[in-house]
Amino acid sequence: MANIIVSGAGSSEVNGTYVESGTTNYKPFYVYGDYVIMWNGLEIAWVILHSDGYPTYYYSSDDVATPDLCTTWVVNKGEPPVPTVTKGVTGIPKHFLYYARMRGNQ
């Protein structure tokens, strides 16, 4: 399971770290407070929306396994600019790995 980080969205309330919370429509869905990222099988799009189903702030029609792989996000009911959606770092923080490599520990 991986987290998804939403940043830089014009609708700042959707910015945050979303936790993978199961699957819907055969793809993972993610929750951050009152906001959800999910694959909407009817609209065939990844959507960032309020957990009650309205509004849909942003969407991407990229049919990919997870939302961090989307290359095109579109403003729906949110404010521009569109967000940057990335995969969260899990496990050992990258800076620990960097320092371990610098000391010669592979």
C-alpha positions in Angstrom: 0.0 0.0 0.0 1.3 3.4 -0.9 0.2 7.0 0.0 -0.5 9.6 -2.6 0.5 13.2 -2.1 -1.5 16.0 -3.6 0.2 19.4 -3.7 0.0 22.8 -5.5 -3.8 22.6 -6.2 -5.6 25.9 -6.4 -8.2 24.5 -4.1 -5.8 24.1 -1.2 -8.2 22.0 0.9 -7.4 19.0 -1.3 -3.7 19.3 -0.8 -2.3 16.6 1.6 -1.3 13.0 2.0 -3.9 10.5 1.0 -3.8 7.1 2.5 -4.7 4.0 0.5 -7.9 2.6 1.9 -9.0 -0.3 -0.3 -10.2 -0.6 -3.8 -13.2 0.6 -5.9 -13.8 -0.2 -9.5 -10.8 -2.5 -9.4 -8.3 0.2 -8.6 -7.1 1.6 -5.2 -8.8 4.5 -3.6 -7.2 7.0 -1.2 -8.6 9.1 1.7 -7.4 12.4 3.2 -9.9 13.8 5.8 -13.1 14.6 3.8 -11.4 14.1 0.4 -11.0 11.1 -1.8 -9.0 10.1 -4.9 -10.7 7.2 -6.7 -11.1 5.7 -10.2 -14.6 6.5 -11.3 -15.6 3.6 -13.6 -18.6 5.5 -15.0 -16.7 8.5 -16.2 -13.5 6.5 -16.8 -11.4 8.9 -14.9 -9.4 9.4 -11.7 -11.2 12.0 -9.6 -10.3 14.1 -6.6 -13.5 14.9 -4.8 -15.2 15.5 -1.5 -16.1 12.3 0.2 -19.9 13.0 -0.1 -19.4 12.8 -3.9 -19.6 16.5 -4.7 -17.8 18.4 -5.9 -15.3 16.8 -8.1 -12.4 19.2 -7.9 -10.0 17.7 -10.5 -10.0 14.7 -12.8 -7.7 12.8 -15.2 -8.9 10.5 -18.0 -5.5 8.7 -18.0 -6.4 5.0 -17.6 -3.4 4.1 -15.3 -3.1 1.9 -12.3 -2.6 4.7 -9.7 -3.3 8.4 -9.8 0.4 9.3 -9.4 0.9 7.9 -13.0 -1.5 10.4 -14.5 0.1 12.9 -16.8 -2.9 15.2 -17.4 -5.1 16.6 -14.7 -8.1 18.9 -15.5 -9.9 21.5 -13.4 -13.5 20.6 -12.8 -15.1 22.4 -9.8 -11.8 23.3 -8.2 -9.6 26.3 -8.7 -6.6 26.5 -11.0 -3.8 25.4 -11.0 -4.3 21.7 -11.2 -2.5 19.6 -8.5 0.7 17.7 -8.7 0.0 14.1 -7.7 2.9 12.0 -6.6 3.5 8.7 -4.8 4.3 9.1 -1.1 7.6 7.8 0.3 7.1 4.7 2.5 9.6 2.6 4.4 13.1 4.1 5.0 13.2 7.8 4.3 15.3 8.6 1.2 17.8 10.8 3.1 18.7 7.8 5.3 19.5 5.8 2.2 21.5 8.6 0.8 23.7 9.0 3.9 24.1 5.2 4.2 25.4 5.1 0.6 27.7 8.1 1.3 29.3 6.2 4.2 29.8 3.1 1.9 26.9 1.1 3.3 24.9 -0.4 0.4 
